[in-house]
Amino acid sequence: MSAAAAPLPPPPPPLLPATPFHEDSLHSLLASLSSPAAARLLPFPLLAFSRLRHRLPASSHFLLRPIASLLHLHRSHLRLGAQLHGLSLSLGLSRHPDLVPRLLSVYSSHPSLLPYASCLAAESAYPLAYNILISACLRHGLPRQALAAYQEMAKHAVLPDAFTYPSVLRACAEAGDLALGRAVHLHGAAGGMDGHLFFQNALVSMYAKCGDLVAARTVFDGMAHKDAVSWNSIISGYVAAGQWGQAVDLFQRMRADEAEVDSVTWNTIAGVYVKTRDHRAAVELIREMVNGGAEVDFVTVVIVLNACSRSGWLRLGKEIHGLAIRMRSDGVESVGNALITMYARCKQMDSARKLFKMLGCKGVVTWNTMIASFALSDDAEEASKLFREMVCRGVQPNYVTVVTYLALCARVANLQHGQELHTHIVKHGFKGYRLLWNSLIDMYSKSGRLLVAQNVFDTMDDRDMISYTSMIAGYGMQGKGAVALQIFYQMVDSGIKPDHISMVTVLTACSHSGLVTEGEELFDKMTSSYGIKPQMEHYSCMVDLYARSGLIEKAEGMLNDSSFPTTATMWAALVGACHERGNIKVGERAARRLLEMRTENAGHYVLIANMYAAAGCWDELATVRKLMRDLGVTKAPGLAWADLGNGFTPFLVGDRSNPLAPEIYEILDELSEQMRNVSNCSDLDIVEVLIDQNQ
C-alpha cells in the first residue's frame, strides 16, 4: 500500500455488546429498532432484530413494538413485510390493533396486492383499517375499489369515523357516482357529521364534480364556518360547469366577507377572465393578487402568459418571462409551452424557436406547442421538419399532433405532407379519432383530390355533420353543386339536422354551380324545415348566387330588403356581376354604396374602376382612382406558390428575380400544354389522372 493511500475508515460499532445478555442490552436493542434514523439503515436493524428474537421467548410480546416499527419504516419492502407478517402469524400477533394498520400499509402500497389488503381489513373491527385501504385505492386511481371497500365496511358493521366520509365522498366524485354520494351524505348526517368542516367540504366538492351544483350550493350556504377549501370547491364547480358569472359573483362575495383568498382562488378567477376574453381584467386581478401579498406560482405565470398571447402584449409577456426565470419556474413544462405560444402569437417566431431548443427534456405537449406555433404562421415546411425531427427523437406523435399538422396541411393545400400524414394515421391506428378523418377529407377536398376525399368519407363508420359539410364544401368549390346537394340530402336522411354552417356551405355550392332554384328552395327550408333563422352569411350567399347567375335585380332587392347590415363583400359581388353583364345602371348604385363604406380592400376599388372603364365612364373612373390615392389604397401584386419538391416558394407574375424562376416557368409551360390538350378542362377527374401519370 502506498503512503499516499487514504486510511481505511474505522469499523462500525457493534450493535450488541460483547458482554453477556443483560437488561441494558435488551433496552438498547429495542431503542435501536424504534429509532427512525437507525431503522432505515438496512440490514443493521434486521441483524439487531434477529439477535433480539434469539434472546427473547418465542411468545414474548416484546417483539410487537420492533415488528411494528420495522413494518412502518420499511412498508415499501414487500418481501420484508411478508416475512414480518408470517412471523406475526406464528406469534399470534397478526390481529393486534398496532400491527393491522402497518400490515395494511405494506400490502396496499402495491396495487396488485390490494385484494390481500382487503382480506386483512375484513379481519379488523376498527375503521382505521378501512380508512387506510380506501385511501390507498384512491392513491392508485381506483375509486371504484375504494367504494367497494366502503361497502365491505358497512357489510361487516364497522362504523365509519370522521376520516372515512371525506375519502369515500372523494371516491364518489372521482367515479361520478352521484347516487352513492347522496347515500353517503345521508349516512354521514345520520351519524352526526353535519357540523364537521372536512365532511361538508367533501360534500361540496362531490356534488360540484358530479354536476349537481344546486345541492353543492345548498350545502355550502348551510355551512356555519367556511375555509379556503370550501370557497375553492364551490367556485371551481361553477367554473367547470361554464357558469363563469356565478364564479365571479362568489369571488366578490368571498372578498366582501373578508374570507381567506389563497393563490388557488386568485388563479381560478383569473383563468375565468382569460376564458371570457377579458384579458385586461385577468392581468389587473393578478396585479392585485401580487400587491395583496398572495403567493405567485407557476400556474399564475401560465395564466398571465395566456392573456398576453391572446392580446398580443409582447412587452408584458417578456416581463413575465423574466419573472419566471427569477422564480426558477421557466423549466416547468407548462410554463415553457405558454412562453413558446406567447412568442409565436406575438409574431416572434425566432424567440419561440430559440426557447424550444433551450428546453431540456421535451415532452409530446412541448413538441405539439411548437408545431402549433408554426401552424399559426402557416409555415408548413417548418412544421414538417419539426414533425420529422419529433419522430426521429423517439417522441411518439399523438392525436393532437396529427390534428394540428393536418389542419395546417388542409389550410395551405399541402397535398404531399397531407398524404404522408394519412399514411401515419393508418399505420399507427387512429381509427377511432373522427376529427382526424374529417381533417383528411378537408385536406384532400381543398387540394382538389375529390376522389380520395370521397374514398375517405365512404370508409368512415361514424360520419358526423363535419364529415358531410367537408365533402359538400369540397364539391362546391370545384363547381360540382349537384353532387354537393346529393350529399347534403344524404346527411339529412341519415338523421343529422343541418346547422347554420352547413347551410352556408351548401348555399355556396349552389352559388358556384348556378343552381338558383335549388338555392332558393334551400333558403326557404332553413326556417320552415330546419328551424334556422337566416343570418347575414346566408343572405350573402343568396346575393352571390343571384349575382353569379345574372339575376342582378334580385340580388339588389335582397340587399335592400336584408334585415342585417350589408357588407362590402356583398356589394362587391353585385358590382362584379354588373361589370360582367354590362348593367351600369345597377352597377353605379352598388358602387356608390360600396364606396360609402370606405373599405380597405383594394380589390373592391379595382372592381369598380374596371366596371367604369368597360362602360367608358372616364370621369367616374378618375374619381375612383383619386379616392384610392387619397385613402392610400394600393393593390398588392398577385402572389402564387410553387412546390418544386423541396418546399413551397412564392413567385409573382412576370417576376424573373426569383432564383427558381427558370424551373417554375418550365413547369408552368408544361401545365399550360397539358391544359390545351385536354378537351374538357373542367373535369377534375381527368386532370387528376394526368397529374398521377406525371408523378
N, C-alpha and C positions, 0 to 999 in steps of 0.2 A: 504494500500500500504506500502510495507516495505521500510526502509530507504535506502536499497541498490539498490532499483529500479532506473533505469535511468529516468531522467525527460523527459516529452513529448516534441517533437520539437515544435517550435512556429508555429502558423498557417500561411499559405502563405498570402502575402499581397493581398488585394482585387484588382481585375483587374479594377474596376471602383471606382472612388472616391465617398464617401458618400454624397458629396455636390451635388446640382442640376446640371443638364447638362449645360456645357458651352463650349466655343470654344476649350479650352486647353484639356478637356477630350476627345473631338472628335479626335483631332490630336493624343492624346495618344493611343486611340483605333486603329486608322489606323496604327500607328507606330508599335504597338504590333503585328498586323496581318502581317505586311510587314517584320518583323524581322524573318529570318530563324530559329534562335535559339528558339524564343518564339513560332513560329507557329507549330513547330514539336511536341510540348508538348500537344497533345490532352488529355482531352477535353477542356482545358482552352481557346485556340483560338476560339473554337466553341461557348463557352459562351460569349466571347467578341463580336464575330460576331453577335450573337443573340441580344445582347443588342444594338449593333450598328444599326441593322435593325429597332428596335423599336424607335430609336431616330432620324432616317432619314426618309424623304419622300419615299414612296414606289417606285417612279420612279427615285430616285436620282442616278446619275452616280457616287456618292461617293462609291457605293458598287462594282464598276467594279474592282478597284485595290484589295480590300480584297478577292473577288471571285477568281481573277486570282492568287493571292498569295496562297490561300488555295489549288487550283487545282494543282499548280506547286509543292508545298511541300508535298502534300498527293495524288499524282497521282496513287499510288498503292491501295488506299482505294476506291474500286469500288462503294460502297454504298454512301459514301460521295460525290464522283464525280457525281453520278446520281442525288443526291439531289441538288447539286450546278448547274448542268445542267438544272434541272427543274426550279430553281429559276431564272437562266439567261434567260430562255424562257419567264417566266412571266414578267420579267423586260425589255424584248426586247433587251437583250444584247448578245444573243446566237451566232449572226453572227459577233460580234465585232472582229476585227483582233487580239486583245490581248487575247481573250478568246478561239477562234477556235483552235489554236495550243495546248493550255493546255487541252482542252476537248479531242482533238485527242490523246494526250499522255495518258490520263486516259483510253480511250477505247482500244487503240492499245496495252496497256500493257497486255491485256488478249487475247490470240489467238482466243478464241471463239467469241469475240466481234469485230473482225476485220471488219465484214460487216457493223456494226454500224459506225465504224471509216471511212469506205469508203463513207458512206452516208454523214457524216459530211464534209469530204474532197470535195465531189462533190458540196457542197454549197459554197465553197470558190473560190475566183478568184486569189488567191496567190499561188505561187509554194511551199511556206513553208509547207502548209498543206499536200500536196502530198509527199514532202520530208520526213516528219515525218511518214507518212503511209508506204512509200516504205522501209524506214529504219527499221520500226517495223516488217514488213513482213520478211525481211532478218534476223533480230534478232531471229525470231521464226523459222527460217529454211524453209521459204515458198517463194522461189524465183519466182515461177510461179504466185503467188498472187501479188508479187512486180511488176512483168511485167504487170499484168492486171491493176494495179493501174496506171502505166505509160501510158498505152493505154487509160485509162479513162481520164487521164490528157490531152492527145492530143485531145481526143474527145470533151472535154469541152473548148478547145482552150486556155488552161493555158500554158504559155510559160515556159519551164524548165529554171533553172538557173545553176550556176557553181556547186552547190551542188547536183543537180538532176542527172546529167550524170554519175558521178562516181558510185553512188548507183545502177543505172539502169544497167550499164555495169557489175558491180559485180553480179547482179541478172542473167544477161545473161550467165556469166561464170559458176555460180553455177547450172543453169538449162541446161547448154550445148547447148544453143540456139545461134549458130554462125550466122545464117541468121539475126535474130533480132539484134544481136550485131553489125553486119555490117550496118544495117539500122540506129541504134543509132549513130554509128560513122559518117555517112554521115549527119545526122540531127545536130549533135553537131558541125561538121566542118562548116556547113552552118550557124550556129548560132555564129560563131566566137570563138569557143572553142579550136581551134588547138594549140594556144600558151599557154594554161593553163596546168601546170605541173600535177595537180591531174587528169585531163581528160586524158592526154597522158599516165600516169602511169596505169590508169584503163584500157585503151585500150590495152596496152602491156600485162597486166595480163589476160584480157578477151580472147585475141587471143591465148595466150600461153595455157591457161587452156582448150580452145576449140580445141586445136590441130593444129591451123594454125600458125605455127612458122614462116613461111615466112612473113605473114602480121605483126606478132608481131615484127620481126626483122626490117621490113621496118619502122614501127612507131618508134621503139627505135633508129634506126640510124638517123631518121629525127628530133630527139629532140634536141633543142638548148641547153637545160640545163637538166642534169640528176642528180638525187639524189640517195641515197642508195636504195630506193624503186624501182626505175627504173632498176637498175642493178640486184637487187634480183629477180625481176619479170621475166626478160628475162633469167637469169641463171637458176632459178627454172623451167622455162618452158622447157629448154633443158634437165635438169636432169630428169624431169617427163617423157619426151619422150625417155629417154635412150640414148640421144646424149651427152654422157659424155665428149667427146673430145671438142665439141663446148663450153660446160660449162666451162671447164678448160681454154680454149683459151680466153674466155670473162673475166674470173677472172684475167688472166695475163694482159690483156689489161686494165682492171679496175685499177689494181695496177700501171701499167705504166702511166696511165692518172692521177695518184695521187688522184683518187676518194676516197670518204669515204668508208671504208670497215668495216661493223659492224659485230657483232657476228653471225648474220644470214648467211651472205655470207661465213664467215670462216667455219661455221658448215656444210653448204651445200657442199662446195668443199671437205672438209674432209670426208664427207659421200660418195662423189663420189669415192674418193680413196679407201675407205673400200669396196664399191661395186665392184670396179675393182680389188680387192685383192692386191692393193698396200698399204699394211698396214703400212709399214715403212714411206711412203710418207705422209700418214694421220697423223701419230704421229709427224713427223717433221713439218707439217703445223700447228698443234695445238701448238707445242712448239714455233713456230714463232709468232703465234697469241698471246700467253701469253707474250712473250718478247716485242711485239709491244704495249702492254697495253690494248688490247681488253678485253672485259668482258667475263669471262668464266661462262657459265650457266650449268644447268643440262643436256642440250642437248649435250654440248661438252663432258661432262663426259661419257654419254652413247656411243658416237661415239668412244672415245678412248678405252673404255671397250670392245666394239665390235672388235676393231682391236687387242686388247690383247687376246681376246677369240680365234680368228681365227688363231693367230700366236703362241699361247701357251706362251705368255710373262707374266708369273706369277708374277715376281718381279715388273714389271711396273704396272700390274693390282692391286697389293696390294698398291702401291703408290697412284694410282688413288682412291682406296677405302679410303685411309686416307684423300685425298683431298676432297672427297665427304662428309666425316664426318665433316671436318673443315668448309665446305660450308653449312652444315646442309641440304644437299640435299640427304643424304642416305635414308631418309624416303620417297622420291618420288618413286612411284611405278615403273616407267620405269628404274630408277637408280638401285633399288633393284633387279629387274629382270635381268638387264645387269650384275650385280655383281654375282648373282647366276649362270648365264650362263658362266661367265668368270671362276669362280672356278671349275665348272663342266668340262668344256673343258680342263682345266689345270690339270685334274685328282685329284682335291682336293674336293672330294665329302663330306667329313666331314665338311669342311668350308661352302660349299654350303648349307648343311642341317642345320647347326647352324644359318646361315644367314636367311634362310627361317623361322625358328622357331622364330627368333628375330623380324621379321616384324610384325607390329601390325595388321591393317586391310588388309587382303589379298584378292585381287580380283581374278576373274577367270583366268586372264592373269598370275598372280603370280603362281597359282596352276599349270597351263599349263607349265610354265617355269620349275618348279621343276620336274614335270613328264617327260618333255623332257630331263632334266638333267640325270635322271635315265635311260632313253632310250639310251642316249649316251654311257653309260657303260653296256648296255644290261641287266640291273638289273630289270627283270620283276617282281620279288617278291616285291621289294620296291615300284615300280611303282603301283602295285596292291594295296598295303597297303595305299599309298597316295591317290589313286583314291577313295577307300572306305572312307577314312577319309574326303575327299573333300565332298562326298555326305552326310556323317553324319553331317558335319558342316553346311549343308544347302546351299552350293555353287553348283549351277546347272552346270554340265559339258556341255560345248558347242561343236560345231563341231570340233574345233581344238583339244580339249582334247581327244575326241574319236579317231580322226585320228592318233594322236601321240601315244596313248596307243595301238591302234590296229596294227599300223605298227611295234611296238616292239613285240607284240604277234606273228605276222607273221614271224618276223626275227628270233626269238628264238623258233618258232614252239610250242608256249604255247597254246595248244588247250583249256584247261579249262578256262583260263582267256579270251580267244577269244570268247568262247561261251557265257560267261557272258556279254561281250560287245555286242555281237549280240542281246541278249535279251534287253539290254539297248537301243540299236539303234531302235529296233522295238517298244519298249514301249514308247519312247519319240519322235517318229515321225520324224526321219531323212530321210524320204523317198526321198526327192529331192537332197540329197547330194551324187552325183555319186561316188566321191572318197572314201566315206565310204564303199560302197558296193563293189567297186573294191578291197579295202583293205581286206574285208571279204573273197572274192574269193581267194586272195593271201594267206591269213592266213590258210584257210581250205585246199588249194592245198598243201602248204608246210607241213601241218600236216598230209597229206595222206588221208584226207576225201574228195575224189573227188566227191562222190555222193552229199554231202552237198554243195560243191563249185558249182557243176553243177546246183543244185536247186536254189542257189542264183543268178547265172548267168541267168537262164531261167526266173526268176521273174523280172529282170531289163527291164525297158521300154526304157532306154536311154543308151544303151551299146555304149562304145567308143573303141578306139584301145587298151587302157589299160585293159579294161574288157576282150577283146578277147586274148590279149597277156598273161594275168594272167592265163587264162584257158589253153592256149597252153603250157605254162611253166609247169603247174601242171601235165597235161597228159604226157608231155615229160619226166619229172623227174621220173614218175612211169613206164616208158617204154611203154606207150601206144601211140606210134608215129602215128599210123593210125588215131586214134581219134583226135590227135593234128592237123594233116593235114586237116581233115574234118572241124574242127573249123576255121583253117586258111582260107580255101577257102570260108567258110561261111562268114567270115569277108570281104573278097574281094568282094563277091557277094552283100554284103549289102552296098557297095559304099565306104568303108573305105580303103584308099590306105596304104599299108604297109610302114613302115619306117625301118631304119637300125636296130632298137632294135627288132622289131617284126621278122625281118628276122633272126637275131641271135637266137631268141627263137625257131623258127620253125626248123632251121637247127640243133640246139642242140637236138630237139626232134627226128629228123631223125637219128642223130648220136646215141642216146641212144637206138634206136629200130632197128638199122642196115638197114635203108631204104636208100640204096645207090642210086638207080635210082631216087627215088623221091627227094633226097637231091641234086643230080646233076641237075635235072630239075629246082628246085627252085633257085639254084645258077645261072643258065643261065638266068632265068627270071628276076633276080634282075635288070639287065641292060636293057634287051630287053622289058620287060613288065612294070616294076615298076619304072624305071629311077633311080635306086640306084647304085652308084658306090661301088663295094665291098671294104670293109676296112679290116684291119688286123684281126678284130674279126671274120669276115666271113670266111677268109682263115683258121683261127684257127679251126673253126667248121668243115670245109671240111677235114682238116688234121685229126681231131679227128674221123670223120665219116669213112674215109678210114682206119685209124689205127685200130679202133674197129672192122671193117669188115674184117680185114686181108689183105687188099689191100695195102701192105707195099710199093711197088714200086710207086704206085700212090701218096701215102702220101708223100714219099720222093721227088717225082717230083714236087708236088705242093709247098713244102717248098723251093726247089731250084729255082723255077720259080716265086716265090712271089715277087711282086713289093714293098712289105713292109718289113722292118727289122723283121726277125723272132724272136720269143720269146722263153724263156726257157721252157715254158709250152708246146709249140708246139713240140719241140724236145723231151721233156719228154714223150709226148703221143706216139711218134714214137718208143722211146726206150721201153716203156711198151708193145707195140704191138709186137716188135721184140722178147722180152723176152717170151711173151705168145706163139708166133708162132715158136720160135726157130730159127729165122733168124739172126744169129750172124753177118753175113757179113754187112747187112744194119745197124744192131744194133750198131756195132763198129763205123761206120761213124756218126751215130746220137749221140752216146755217146761222141765222140770226139768234136762235135760241142757244145754239152751241157756243157762239162767241160770247154771249152774255154770261156764260158760266166761267169764263176766263180759265179754261182747262190748261193744264201744264203738259198735256200730251201733244208733242209736236206733230204726230201723225194726223191728229184731228184738223189742224190748220192746213196741213198739206192736202188733206182730203177736200177741204172747202176750196182751196186755191185751184186744185185740179178741176173741180166742177165748174168754177167760174171761167177757167181758161178754155175748157172744152166748149162752153156756151158763148165764148167771145166777150164775156163781161169783164173788160180790162180794167175799168175803174174799180170795180169791186175786188178784183184780184190784187190791184195795187194797195187797196185799203187793208186787205188781209196780210199782205207781206209787211206793210208798215207796222201793223199791230204786232206781228211776230217779232220785229226788231225792237219795238218799244218794250215788249214783255221779256225780251232776251231768250226767246224760244228758238232753239236750233234743232234740226232733225239729225239724230245720230245716224251715221252710215250703217248700212245693213251688215250684220255680222253673222257668220256661219261657223260651224265646227266640222273639222275633218279628223277622222281616225285612220291613220296610215299603218296601224299595227303596233305603234308604240305610245299610244295615248292620244287624247284629243288635243287639237291645236286650232286656235281661231284664225280666220282669214277674212279679209274684206274683198268686195267685188273690185276687180282690176288692180288689186294690190300685188306688186311683184317684189316688195321688200321682204316678204316673209321668206326665211331660208328654205322652207319646204314648198315654196310656190311651184317649182317645176313638177314635183311629184303630185301636188294637189290638182294642178290643171291637167296633168296627164290622166288622172282618174276621172276628172270631170268630163274630159273629152270621150273617154270610154263609156261613161254613163249616158252621155248625150247620144252616142252612136247606138247604144242598146235601145234607148227610148225611141229613136227614129225607126228602128227595125221592128218594133212591137206594134202590131196593128191596133190593139186596144190597151192603151197605157193606163186606163183607169182600173183595169183588172189587176188588183194587187197580188192575186194568187200567181199570175204569170210572172210578175216581177220577182216574187219570192223564189220561183223556180230558177230564174236567170241568176239571181244572187247566189243560190245554192250551188249552181253549176260553176260559178267563178270562185268559190271558196276552196 
